[in-house]
Amino acid sequence: MGNLSLITIVIIAANAIISLKGFDDYGFFERYKFNVGSIRRGEQIRMFSSGFLHVDMMHLFFNMFTLYFFADVVIDELGTLNFIVIYIASLLLGSLLSLYFHKEEYHYSAVGASGAVTGVLYSAILLDPTMQLGIMFIPLPFPAYVFGILYLLYSIYGMKNRIGNIGHDAHFGGAIGGYVVTLMLAPGLFKTDLKMIALLAIPIIILFVMHKMGKL
């Protein structure tokens, strides 16, 4: 974790340049952010462009810092091209899930690379489930898959209770994208890590069941 490959530099630079433009140009920010009403009127480019805009420097830094730590796991295992596929697919799946859950809220807006980054994170966990994570204020490292499962369960809780000004559905959609596309690109995981695949699917199944039961 924590290497800086060329493609990671390019993605971080693209996010930084576009976000900084958005900080200084309100019209630019409004034109390319995720907005349900605008998307439903035909501006589908917002599904993609919003993933390169951020609210402020802290939002940008947190997403890019997370990407920096996990991108190389995916690149080392699957290669640069497949990493790009996972990043873009996760970004779009995050936007699609947000659109699905907010399709009647025409004023709903969002920005950020969180969906894409969460997809990369979930992909990295699938590819290297034994890696250990350390989080501030928690003195001991713990398995990455535990973090992944708890994070998505919290995302479901956040979606249900509309907690904070956070796109929980985009995070969850991104994770689904990272999970599904990684398994498509690396089907050998079904032979070597079936138990881990099943564990990481638990929050996705819970989301599906809760939605079917009308709980979301």
HELIX and SHEET records of a PDB file:
HELIX    1   1 LEU A    6  ASP A   24  1                                  19    
HELIX    2   2 TYR A   26  TYR A   32  1                                   7    
HELIX    3   3 VAL A   36  ARG A   40  1                                   5    
HELIX    4   4 ARG A   46  SER A   49  1                                   4    
HELIX    5   5 SER A   50  PHE A   52  5                                   3    
HELIX    6   6 MET A   57  LEU A   78  1                                  22    
HELIX    7   7 THR A   80  PHE A  101  1                                  22    
HELIX    8   8 SER A  114  LEU A  127  1                                  14    
HELIX    9   9 ALA A  144  ASN A  161  1                                  18    
HELIX   10  10 HIS A  168  LEU A  185  1                                  18    
HELIX   11  11 LEU A  189  THR A  192  1                                   4    
HELIX   12  12 LEU A  194  LYS A  212  1                                  19    
SHEET    1   A 2 PHE A  34  ASN A  35  0                                        
SHEET    2   A 2 SER A 109  ALA A 110 -1                                        
SHEET    1   B 2 GLN A 132  LEU A 133  0                                        
SHEET    2   B 2 PHE A 142  PRO A 143 -1                                        
END                                                                             
